C-alpha cells in the first residue's frame, strides 16, 4: 500500500504543471477542449480534455514563459478564446457554449488583467469611431457640409487619441510582458514606432517572447 501511495503521488506530481487553466463552459456536454500556443506563425496543441457531461474543466500544463494561449473548442465555429498566461498563473475562464468565444469572462494573472483593460478601452474607442462614422455619413447625405467637416475632424482626433492610448499603455507596462505583446501586435508594420517601443521596454522584457519578436523585425533590413 505504501509503495502504491508513493507511486500515485509521484505520478500526480508528474502531471502537475506550472499553469492552471480552469473554468466552466455552460451548456457543454460533449466535446474536446484544447489549450494551444502560437509559435512561429503556427498553432501547436499543449493539452486537451475530453468533456463528457461535466461543464467544469481544469488544465494543468507547462509553459516556459509568459505568452498568449488559446482555449479552443474545435466542435464549434470560431471556438477560440485568447488569453495571456505566465508560469505560476491560475487563469479562470467562464463562458457559454452558444457564445463560446464572443463574451468570455477571463480572470487571473496580472498580464491578462492588464490586457483585458486594454481591450475594454479599445472597444470603447471602436464604438465611438462607429458612432462618428455614422453621424458623418448622415451629415454628408443631407449635405450638411460644415457638420460633416466637424465630424471628420472629431473622427481623426479620435484615431490619434487611440494610437496615443496604445503607446501610453505600452509605456506604463514596459516592465511587463503584456507591454511588449501590445507593442508587437499593434505596431508590427511600423518599424519606426517599434524602435521607440523597444527602447521603452525594461531589459528583462526585451528578452521576453514578444520583446524578441520586436527585435527580429528591427533587425530585418
MARVEXSE-313807 format. One line per field, with one value per residue: residue in one letter; y, z, x of N, C-alpha, C in turn. Coordinates in nm, 4 decimals, padded with zeros to 6 digits. Layout:
// MARVEXSE-313807
code = [a,...] $
n_Y = [Y,...] $
n_Z = [Z,...] $
n_X = [X,...] $
ca_Y = [Y,...] $
ca_Z = [Z,...] $
ca_X = [X,...] $
c_Y = [Y,...] $
c_Z = [Z,...] $
c_X = [X,...] $
// end
This chain:
// MARVEXSE-313807
code = [x,x,x,x,x,x,x,x,x,x,x,x,x,x,x,x,x,x,x,x,x,x,x,x,x,x,x,x,x,x,x,x,x,x,x,x,x,x,x,x,x,x,x,x,x,x,x,x,x,x,x,x,x,x,x,x,x,x,x,x,x,x,x,x,x,x,x,x,x,x,x,x,x,x,x,x,x,x,x,x,x,x,x,x,x,x,x,x,x,x,x,x,x,x,x,x,x,x,x,x,x,x,x,x,x,x,x,x,x,x,x,x,x,x,x,x,x,x,x,x,x,x,x,x,x,x,x,x,x,x,x,x,x,x,x,x,x,x,x,x,x,x,x,x,x,x,x,x,x,x,x,x,x,x,x,x,x,x,x,x,x,x,x,x,x,x,x,x,x,x,x,x,x,x,x,x,x,x,x,x,x,x,x,x,x,x,x,x,x,x,x,x,x,x,x,x,x,x,x,x,x,x,x,x,x,x,x,x,x,x,x,x,x,x,x,x,x,x,x,x,x] $
n_Y = [-00.1211,00.1241,00.1561,00.1740,00.4127,00.6003,00.5796,00.6691,00.9351,01.0448,01.0114,01.1813,01.4302,01.4440,01.5060,01.7516,02.0931,02.4146,02.5993,02.6733,02.6340,02.6884,02.6489,02.7029,02.5851,02.6675,02.4638,02.2874,01.9557,01.7357,01.7060,01.8402,02.0135,02.2287,02.3417,02.5711,02.7011,02.9861,02.9738,03.0566,03.1472,02.9444,02.7189,02.5303,02.2422,02.2197,02.0829,01.8740,01.8114,01.5783,01.6326,01.5092,01.5293,01.6980,02.0304,02.1826,02.2439,02.1688,02.2448,02.1485,02.2530,02.3083,02.5952,02.7800,03.0517,03.3823,03.4287,03.4502,03.2361,02.9888,02.8895,02.6385,02.5130,02.2832,02.1755,02.3717,02.6593,02.9241,02.8848,02.9902,03.1178,03.3729,03.4320,03.5758,03.4272,03.3288,03.1507,02.9944,03.1187,03.1196,03.0811,03.1666,03.0788,03.1559,03.0790,03.0493,02.7790,02.8439,03.0973,03.0860,03.2016,03.4674,03.6438,03.5787,03.5437,03.6168,03.5622,03.6379,03.6485,03.8994,04.0011,03.9204,04.0596,04.3262,04.3220,04.2747,04.5112,04.6873,04.5913,04.6460,04.9277,04.9838,04.8800,05.0662,05.2879,05.1937,05.1825,05.4562,05.5452,05.4212,05.5448,05.8123,05.7819,05.7004,05.9266,06.1188,06.0176,06.0453,06.3256,06.4036,06.2878,06.4444,06.6736,06.8466,07.0176,07.1629,07.0433,06.7844,06.8194,06.8947,06.6623,06.4915,06.5932,06.5396,06.2633,06.2035,06.3053,06.1298,05.8893,05.9526,05.9823,05.7204,05.5862,05.7124,05.6279,05.3546,05.3674,05.4869,05.2891,05.0857,05.2099,05.2430,04.9829,04.8778,04.7208,04.4734,04.1613,04.1828,04.4416,04.4410,04.2615,04.3984,04.6110,04.4761,04.3480,04.5639,04.7465,04.6194,04.6609,04.9043,05.0112,05.2234,05.3089,05.0748,05.0694,05.2838,05.1829,04.9510,05.0593,05.1604,04.9375,04.7397,04.5884,04.3027,04.2477,04.2932,04.0593,03.8851,03.6782,03.8348,04.0657,03.9759,03.9166,04.1704,04.2657,04.1017,04.2003,04.4585,04.4021,04.3163,04.3955] $
n_Z = [00.0000,00.0790,-00.1140,-00.3350,-00.2781,-00.2779,-00.5463,-00.6656,-00.5767,-00.6837,-00.9504,-00.9780,-00.9275,-01.1430,-01.3502,-01.2870,-01.3722,-01.4350,-01.4823,-01.4325,-01.5812,-01.5579,-01.5342,-01.6634,-01.9073,-01.9841,-02.0703,-02.2246,-02.3096,-02.4465,-02.6013,-02.7014,-02.5282,-02.5917,-02.5160,-02.6671,-02.8199,-02.9769,-03.2159,-03.4076,-03.6316,-03.6410,-03.4925,-03.2034,-03.0208,-02.6685,-02.4598,-02.3821,-02.3105,-02.2762,-02.2783,-02.1009,-02.0090,-01.7940,-01.7174,-01.6046,-01.6126,-01.5962,-01.6589,-01.6162,-01.7055,-01.8709,-01.9325,-02.0775,-02.0651,-02.0239,-02.2275,-02.5060,-02.5019,-02.6245,-02.5695,-02.7009,-02.8790,-03.0894,-03.1975,-03.2516,-03.4590,-03.4900,-03.2348,-03.0386,-02.7649,-02.6661,-02.4352,-02.1895,-02.0388,-01.7721,-01.6241,-01.3152,-01.2951,-01.2288,-01.4270,-01.4834,-01.6695,-01.7913,-01.9744,-02.2256,-02.4155,-02.6513,-02.7117,-02.7228,-02.7798,-02.7880,-02.5688,-02.3335,-01.9835,-01.8414,-01.5933,-01.3802,-01.3277,-01.3754,-01.6238,-01.7962,-01.6791,-01.7239,-02.0030,-02.0548,-01.9625,-02.1469,-02.3863,-02.3303,-02.3239,-02.5889,-02.7159,-02.6447,-02.7813,-03.0419,-03.0545,-03.0324,-03.2614,-03.4602,-03.4126,-03.4774,-03.7457,-03.8570,-03.8017,-03.9506,-04.2064,-04.2292,-04.2131,-04.4439,-04.6342,-04.6082,-04.6989,-04.5188,-04.4907,-04.3217,-04.0734,-04.1388,-04.1938,-03.9405,-03.7976,-03.9294,-03.8468,-03.5732,-03.5840,-03.6871,-03.4771,-03.2776,-03.3704,-03.3480,-03.0694,-02.9940,-03.0884,-02.9331,-02.6832,-02.7013,-02.7148,-02.4671,-02.2967,-02.3490,-02.2577,-01.9811,-01.9101,-01.9568,-01.8089,-01.8071,-01.9666,-02.1195,-02.2135,-02.4119,-02.5825,-02.6692,-02.7967,-03.0035,-03.1481,-03.2179,-03.3611,-03.5534,-03.8235,-03.8390,-03.8332,-03.7318,-03.5105,-03.3618,-03.2976,-03.1182,-02.9202,-02.8419,-02.7159,-02.4930,-02.3376,-02.0465,-01.9561,-01.9001,-02.0165,-02.2804,-02.3383,-02.3341,-02.4832,-02.6719,-02.6776,-02.8026,-03.0503,-03.1466,-03.1709,-03.3746,-03.5973,-03.6056,-03.6661,-03.9235,-04.2565] $
n_X = [00.0826,00.1959,00.3972,00.2352,00.0990,00.3098,00.3878,00.1550,00.1421,00.3803,00.3246,00.1076,00.2256,00.3900,00.2186,00.1293,00.1328,00.2976,00.1107,-00.2261,-00.5347,-00.8638,-01.2235,-01.5561,-01.7812,-02.0798,-02.3463,-02.2053,-02.1785,-02.0676,-01.7505,-01.4262,-01.1904,-00.9208,-00.5911,-00.3865,-00.0845,00.0668,00.3105,00.5852,00.4285,00.2408,-00.0006,00.0163,-00.0777,-00.1069,-00.2319,-00.5167,-00.8632,-01.1195,-01.4567,-01.7285,-02.0202,-01.9616,-01.9547,-01.7569,-01.4031,-01.0495,-00.7185,-00.3807,-00.0886,00.2308,00.4275,00.6955,00.7433,00.5893,00.3025,00.0671,-00.2070,-00.4412,-00.7696,-00.9505,-01.2357,-01.2931,-01.5260,-01.7124,-01.7782,-01.5450,-01.4332,-01.2376,-01.0675,-00.8653,-00.6021,-00.3802,-00.1100,00.1105,00.3896,00.3059,00.0627,-00.2922,-00.5548,-00.8873,-01.1680,-01.4825,-01.7687,-02.0319,-02.1653,-02.3073,-02.2163,-01.9386,-01.6701,-01.7321,-01.8117,-01.6437,-01.5640,-01.2653,-01.0365,-00.7612,-00.4070,-00.1678,-00.0861,-00.2953,-00.5070,-00.4309,-00.4289,-00.6989,-00.8153,-00.7008,-00.8194,-01.0875,-01.0901,-01.0130,-01.2336,-01.4277,-01.3277,-01.3673,-01.6472,-01.7110,-01.5853,-01.7397,-01.9863,-01.9257,-01.8596,-02.1046,-02.2603,-02.1241,-02.1666,-02.4462,-02.4658,-02.3268,-02.4911,-02.7177,-02.6170,-02.4981,-02.2510,-02.0671,-02.1098,-02.0393,-01.7666,-01.6784,-01.7307,-01.5582,-01.3106,-01.3341,-01.3404,-01.0834,-00.9291,-01.0056,-00.8934,-00.6242,-00.6059,-00.6570,-00.4283,-00.2364,-00.3194,-00.2576,00.0248,00.0768,-00.0195,00.1652,00.3986,00.3420,00.3323,00.5770,00.7385,00.6346,00.5464,00.3109,00.3137,00.5110,00.3881,00.1538,00.2778,00.4121,00.1987,00.0381,00.1915,00.3453,00.3831,00.4957,00.7951,00.9453,00.7933,00.8083,01.0774,01.0968,00.9266,01.0622,01.2846,01.1623,01.1051,01.1772,01.4944,01.4707,01.2250,01.2747,01.3961,01.1903,00.9295,00.7776,00.9224,01.1529,01.0409,00.9831,01.2441,01.3396,01.2021,01.3064,01.5706,01.5610,01.6509] $
ca_Y = [00.0000,00.2392,00.1693,00.2197,00.5529,00.6786,00.5817,00.7533,01.0752,01.0873,01.0182,01.3014,01.5447,01.4433,01.5642,01.8878,02.1889,02.5438,02.6862,02.6156,02.6990,02.6210,02.7286,02.6359,02.6147,02.6370,02.4026,02.1892,01.8202,01.6515,01.7805,01.8381,02.1441,02.2276,02.4565,02.5825,02.8154,03.0392,02.9618,03.0630,03.1602,02.8243,02.6911,02.3971,02.1993,02.1932,01.9886,01.8565,01.7460,01.5327,01.6670,01.4097,01.5553,01.7917,02.1630,02.2376,02.1873,02.2144,02.2051,02.1778,02.2368,02.3794,02.6906,02.8258,03.1968,03.4488,03.4305,03.4333,03.0997,02.9786,02.7828,02.6099,02.4104,02.2574,02.1335,02.4848,02.7569,03.0377,02.8451,03.0215,03.2243,03.4096,03.4875,03.5918,03.3459,03.3222,03.0451,03.0131,03.1797,03.0433,03.1532,03.1151,03.1167,03.1203,03.1159,02.9665,02.7046,02.9137,03.2193,03.0418,03.2955,03.6040,03.7247,03.5010,03.6131,03.5601,03.6224,03.5829,03.6843,04.0446,04.0328,03.9053,04.1694,04.4479,04.3038,04.2900,04.6552,04.7419,04.5537,04.7177,05.0671,04.9836,04.8562,05.1956,05.3674,05.1413,05.2256,05.5988,05.5568,05.3824,05.6496,05.9283,05.7464,05.7037,06.0664,06.1845,05.9681,06.1087,06.4680,06.4133,06.2507,06.5595,06.7874,06.9373,07.0129,07.2102,06.9381,06.6702,06.8528,06.8912,06.5207,06.4359,06.6337,06.4643,06.1248,06.1994,06.3241,06.0055,05.7922,05.9909,05.9506,05.5759,05.5485,05.7621,05.5379,05.2338,05.3963,05.5105,05.1585,05.0165,05.2783,05.2153,04.8394,04.8421,04.6244,04.3504,04.1006,04.2285,04.5656,04.4018,04.1967,04.5018,04.6827,04.3903,04.3231,04.6890,04.8284,04.5333,04.7130,05.0374,04.9855,05.3402,05.3015,04.9602,05.1077,05.3641,05.0931,04.8604,05.1368,05.1779,04.8138,04.7080,04.4884,04.1645,04.2366,04.2817,03.9185,03.8045,03.6247,03.9383,04.1566,03.9158,03.9303,04.3084,04.2766,04.0351,04.2938,04.5691,04.3540,04.2919,04.5085] $
ca_Z = [00.0000,00.0857,-00.2463,-00.4255,-00.2454,-00.3267,-00.6921,-00.7013,-00.5512,-00.7796,-01.0800,-00.9742,-00.9397,-01.2785,-01.4408,-01.2474,-01.4481,-01.3707,-01.5191,-01.4166,-01.6552,-01.5153,-01.5549,-01.6932,-02.0338,-01.9571,-02.1824,-02.2925,-02.2608,-02.5126,-02.6864,-02.6630,-02.5040,-02.6191,-02.4895,-02.7761,-02.8172,-03.1069,-03.2260,-03.5451,-03.7264,-03.6407,-03.3648,-03.1528,-02.9059,-02.5444,-02.3742,-02.4224,-02.2164,-02.3345,-02.1915,-02.1074,-01.9092,-01.6900,-01.7746,-01.5453,-01.6660,-01.5373,-01.7202,-01.5503,-01.8134,-01.8516,-02.0315,-02.0420,-02.0461,-02.0445,-02.3685,-02.5404,-02.5244,-02.6829,-02.5295,-02.8257,-02.8853,-03.2337,-03.2431,-03.2934,-03.5433,-03.4172,-03.0950,-02.9837,-02.6652,-02.6423,-02.3032,-02.1601,-01.9218,-01.7319,-01.5255,-01.1792,-01.3005,-01.2332,-01.5140,-01.4777,-01.7887,-01.7845,-02.0973,-02.2647,-02.5384,-02.7663,-02.7413,-02.6627,-02.7900,-02.8070,-02.4463,-02.2174,-01.8681,-01.8160,-01.4695,-01.3247,-01.3885,-01.3934,-01.7663,-01.8504,-01.6271,-01.7978,-02.1415,-02.0583,-01.9523,-02.2774,-02.4833,-02.2958,-02.3680,-02.7354,-02.7545,-02.6318,-02.8957,-03.1625,-03.0518,-03.0639,-03.4023,-03.5391,-03.3966,-03.5560,-03.8875,-03.8942,-03.7981,-04.0661,-04.3259,-04.2328,-04.2426,-04.5858,-04.7102,-04.6022,-04.7499,-04.4085,-04.5107,-04.2042,-03.9714,-04.1868,-04.1737,-03.7968,-03.7584,-03.9843,-03.7553,-03.4485,-03.6155,-03.6967,-03.3414,-03.2041,-03.4148,-03.2860,-02.9270,-02.9801,-03.1044,-02.8143,-02.5728,-02.7182,-02.6765,-02.3225,-02.2329,-02.3613,-02.1699,-01.8406,-01.8878,-02.0170,-01.7204,-01.8103,-02.0993,-02.1947,-02.2803,-02.5350,-02.6695,-02.7304,-02.8900,-03.1196,-03.2273,-03.2625,-03.4467,-03.6230,-03.9587,-03.8255,-03.7776,-03.6542,-03.3814,-03.2891,-03.2444,-02.9987,-02.8206,-02.7927,-02.6237,-02.3695,-02.2608,-01.9479,-02.0105,-01.8954,-02.1083,-02.4134,-02.3560,-02.3308,-02.6119,-02.7664,-02.6912,-02.9058,-03.1793,-03.1903,-03.2105,-03.5045,-03.7000,-03.6123,-03.7235,-04.0664,-04.3413] $
ca_X = [00.0000,00.2849,00.4590,00.1296,00.0730,00.4242,00.3796,00.0412,00.1791,00.4814,00.2592,00.0254,00.3147,00.4434,00.1209,00.1003,00.2118,00.3191,-00.0010,-00.3591,-00.6437,-00.9855,-01.3436,-01.6822,-01.8491,-02.2206,-02.4161,-02.1203,-02.1981,-01.9685,-01.6582,-01.2850,-01.1289,-00.7771,-00.5060,-00.2899,00.0047,00.1049,00.4562,00.6387,00.3173,00.1585,-00.0667,00.0502,-00.1569,-00.0341,-00.3035,-00.6561,-00.9547,-01.2448,-01.5693,-01.8359,-02.1236,-01.9187,-01.9311,-01.6351,-01.2791,-00.9238,-00.5919,-00.2542,00.0078,00.3578,00.4761,00.8293,00.7486,00.4602,00.2637,-00.0731,-00.2528,-00.5749,-00.8611,-01.0211,-01.3386,-01.2989,-01.6590,-01.7948,-01.7113,-01.4853,-01.4247,-01.1055,-01.0586,-00.7253,-00.5743,-00.2377,-00.0752,00.2508,00.4131,00.2518,-00.0700,-00.4165,-00.6473,-01.0240,-01.2437,-01.6239,-01.8384,-02.1447,-02.1413,-02.3646,-02.1377,-01.8126,-01.5582,-01.7802,-01.8038,-01.5991,-01.5059,-01.1323,-00.9865,-00.6378,-00.2799,-00.1569,-00.0805,-00.4301,-00.5889,-00.3941,-00.4729,-00.8440,-00.8403,-00.6628,-00.9226,-01.2107,-01.0751,-01.0159,-01.3726,-01.4960,-01.2823,-01.4326,-01.7874,-01.7143,-01.5466,-01.8559,-02.0877,-01.8832,-01.8671,-02.2458,-02.3045,-02.0625,-02.2362,-02.5774,-02.4458,-02.2902,-02.6108,-02.8084,-02.5377,-02.4628,-02.1058,-01.9931,-02.1211,-01.9605,-01.6251,-01.6534,-01.7289,-01.4339,-01.2036,-01.3532,-01.3031,-00.9372,-00.8763,-01.0292,-00.7935,-00.4958,-00.6148,-00.6469,-00.2882,-00.1659,-00.3542,-00.1780,00.1630,00.0803,-00.0344,00.2942,00.4941,00.3105,00.3501,00.7065,00.8049,00.5558,00.5405,00.1950,00.3517,00.5805,00.2892,00.0705,00.3643,00.4377,00.0780,-00.0234,00.2776,00.4428,00.4059,00.5553,00.9279,00.9883,00.7242,00.8628,01.2084,01.0681,00.8676,01.1666,01.3675,01.0842,01.0944,01.2794,01.5880,01.4206,01.1120,01.3335,01.4312,01.0678,00.8856,00.7355,01.0360,01.2388,00.9722,01.0062,01.3847,01.3525,01.1568,01.4023,01.6962,01.5440,01.6902] $
c_Y = [00.1259,00.2651,00.2243,00.3672,00.6422,00.6919,00.6755,00.8996,01.1254,01.1013,01.1442,01.4251,01.5577,01.5167,01.7054,01.9833,02.3185,02.6454,02.6098,02.7005,02.6220,02.7093,02.6436,02.6809,02.5717,02.5821,02.2997,02.0523,01.7238,01.7365,01.7668,01.9806,02.1313,02.3546,02.4578,02.7028,02.8559,03.0402,02.9599,03.0605,03.0337,02.8051,02.5479,02.3651,02.1687,02.0821,01.9796,01.7852,01.7045,01.5575,01.5639,01.4324,01.6538,01.9253,02.2271,02.1702,02.2410,02.1555,02.2354,02.1480,02.3194,02.4759,02.7455,02.9741,03.2573,03.4598,03.4216,03.2853,03.1034,02.8624,02.7590,02.4997,02.3809,02.2236,02.2493,02.5830,02.8736,03.0078,02.8669,03.1389,03.2511,03.4677,03.4899,03.5174,03.3499,03.2054,03.0875,03.0850,03.0748,03.1276,03.0870,03.1693,03.0646,03.1687,03.0226,02.8969,02.7835,03.0359,03.2000,03.1483,03.4414,03.6912,03.6430,03.5921,03.5415,03.6349,03.5574,03.6212,03.8325,04.0819,04.0229,04.0188,04.2996,04.4397,04.3226,04.4373,04.7235,04.7139,04.6289,04.8630,05.0754,04.9613,04.9859,05.2887,05.3235,05.1832,05.3724,05.6228,05.5252,05.4892,05.7725,05.9019,05.7520,05.8466,06.1441,06.1445,06.0350,06.2565,06.4887,06.3851,06.3676,06.6877,06.8940,06.9417,07.0565,07.1046,06.8174,06.6943,06.8461,06.7472,06.4501,06.4685,06.5566,06.3182,06.1106,06.2151,06.1973,05.8992,05.8229,05.9564,05.7997,05.5298,05.5948,05.6752,05.4097,05.2553,05.4182,05.3796,05.0833,05.0768,05.2436,05.0665,04.7889,04.7421,04.4911,04.2938,04.1485,04.3600,04.5371,04.3391,04.3003,04.5833,04.6050,04.3763,04.4515,04.7640,04.7459,04.5789,04.8492,05.0243,05.1009,05.3394,05.1874,04.9919,05.1891,05.2757,05.0039,04.9320,05.1620,05.0561,04.7968,04.5953,04.3453,04.1427,04.2323,04.1369,03.8264,03.7640,03.7351,04.0503,04.1067,03.9264,04.0713,04.3236,04.2113,04.1276,04.4068,04.5275,04.3249,04.4156,04.5471] $
c_Z = [00.0000,-00.0490,-00.3459,-00.4044,-00.2972,-00.4784,-00.7390,-00.6853,-00.6541,-00.9182,-01.0895,-00.9937,-01.0819,-01.3744,-01.3991,-01.3237,-01.3728,-01.4076,-01.5016,-01.4958,-01.6239,-01.5408,-01.5871,-01.8290,-02.0158,-02.0832,-02.2572,-02.2286,-02.3175,-02.6008,-02.6363,-02.6472,-02.5224,-02.5684,-02.5976,-02.7534,-02.9591,-03.1148,-03.3719,-03.6499,-03.7381,-03.5017,-03.3231,-03.0285,-02.7862,-02.4626,-02.4225,-02.3130,-02.2931,-02.2338,-02.2114,-01.9914,-01.8004,-01.7530,-01.7208,-01.6046,-01.5889,-01.6142,-01.6227,-01.6524,-01.7855,-01.9667,-01.9832,-02.0065,-02.0656,-02.1932,-02.3837,-02.5643,-02.5776,-02.6193,-02.6476,-02.8073,-03.0329,-03.2858,-03.2884,-03.3746,-03.4574,-03.2676,-03.0346,-02.8869,-02.6375,-02.5024,-02.2807,-02.0311,-01.8967,-01.6357,-01.3859,-01.1772,-01.2807,-01.3095,-01.5069,-01.5968,-01.7754,-01.9116,-02.1200,-02.3968,-02.6605,-02.8075,-02.6928,-02.6622,-02.7975,-02.6827,-02.3260,-02.1041,-01.8352,-01.6984,-01.4321,-01.4007,-01.4184,-01.5413,-01.8313,-01.8042,-01.7007,-01.9426,-02.1534,-02.0489,-02.0857,-02.3820,-02.4571,-02.3438,-02.5203,-02.7872,-02.7468,-02.7462,-03.0231,-03.1692,-03.0875,-03.2110,-03.4931,-03.5319,-03.4812,-03.7061,-03.9375,-03.9003,-03.9171,-04.1954,-04.3403,-04.2680,-04.3901,-04.6747,-04.7171,-04.6493,-04.6421,-04.4002,-04.3887,-04.0930,-04.0103,-04.1658,-04.0261,-03.7465,-03.8117,-03.8932,-03.6237,-03.4669,-03.6197,-03.5591,-03.2579,-03.2417,-03.3546,-03.1374,-02.9034,-02.9914,-02.9851,-02.6927,-02.5806,-02.6712,-02.5260,-02.2464,-02.2349,-02.2652,-02.0233,-01.8067,-01.9493,-01.9322,-01.7154,-01.9523,-02.1838,-02.2676,-02.4128,-02.6344,-02.7425,-02.8309,-03.0184,-03.2079,-03.2836,-03.3664,-03.5283,-03.7660,-03.9577,-03.7544,-03.6918,-03.5154,-03.2974,-03.2272,-03.1162,-02.8861,-02.7587,-02.6912,-02.4911,-02.2778,-02.1618,-02.0016,-02.0096,-01.9910,-02.2531,-02.4443,-02.3480,-02.4726,-02.7134,-02.7794,-02.7998,-03.0439,-03.2352,-03.2425,-03.3478,-03.6184,-03.7176,-03.6795,-03.8729,-04.1464,-04.4340] $
c_X = [00.0859,00.3496,00.3581,00.1016,00.1834,00.4187,00.2692,00.0745,00.2786,00.4210,00.1742,00.1110,00.3689,00.3508,00.0803,00.1909,00.2282,00.2107,-00.1325,-00.4585,-00.7703,-01.1062,-01.4641,-01.7341,-01.9943,-02.2871,-02.3346,-02.1388,-02.0935,-01.8791,-01.5155,-01.2350,-00.9780,-00.7124,-00.3987,-00.1994,00.0395,00.2568,00.4995,00.5280,00.2335,00.1003,-00.0363,-00.0314,-00.0670,-00.0995,-00.4478,-00.7331,-01.0792,-01.3569,-01.6803,-01.9323,-02.0868,-01.8821,-01.8034,-01.5119,-01.1592,-00.8059,-00.4791,-00.1456,00.1324,00.3854,00.6102,00.8341,00.6101,00.4272,00.1123,-00.1003,-00.3958,-00.6498,-00.9535,-01.1246,-01.3641,-01.4379,-01.7468,-01.7112,-01.6629,-01.4739,-01.2889,-01.1138,-00.9107,-00.7102,-00.4234,-00.2059,00.0750,00.2682,00.3675,00.1169,-00.1788,-00.5172,-00.7833,-01.1028,-01.3862,-01.6937,-01.9561,-02.1122,-02.1882,-02.2837,-01.9943,-01.7038,-01.6019,-01.7624,-01.7596,-01.5526,-01.3753,-01.0710,-00.8537,-00.5139,-00.2729,-00.1536,-00.2180,-00.5201,-00.5593,-00.4428,-00.6234,-00.8830,-00.8125,-00.7713,-01.0529,-01.2046,-01.0795,-01.1574,-01.4530,-01.4556,-01.3544,-01.5789,-01.8010,-01.6817,-01.6655,-01.9649,-02.0528,-01.8939,-02.0120,-02.2980,-02.2495,-02.1332,-02.3727,-02.5659,-02.4116,-02.4106,-02.7094,-02.7417,-02.5136,-02.3102,-02.0251,-01.9946,-02.0367,-01.8114,-01.5880,-01.6439,-01.6047,-01.3165,-01.2115,-01.3105,-01.1512,-00.8726,-00.8925,-00.9268,-00.6567,-00.4941,-00.6007,-00.5016,-00.2054,-00.1951,-00.2718,-00.0345,00.1754,00.0659,00.0982,00.3960,00.4704,00.3233,00.4797,00.7844,00.7314,00.5511,00.4235,00.2236,00.4204,00.4825,00.2039,00.1526,00.3855,00.3147,00.0163,00.0593,00.3770,00.4714,00.4753,00.6907,00.9772,00.9242,00.7796,00.9983,01.1917,01.0158,00.9744,01.2569,01.2967,01.0947,01.2094,01.3682,01.5357,01.3032,01.1609,01.3704,01.3090,01.0285,00.8552,00.8385,01.1299,01.1749,00.9899,01.1483,01.4084,01.3121,01.2559,01.5334,01.6849,01.5810,01.5757] $
// end
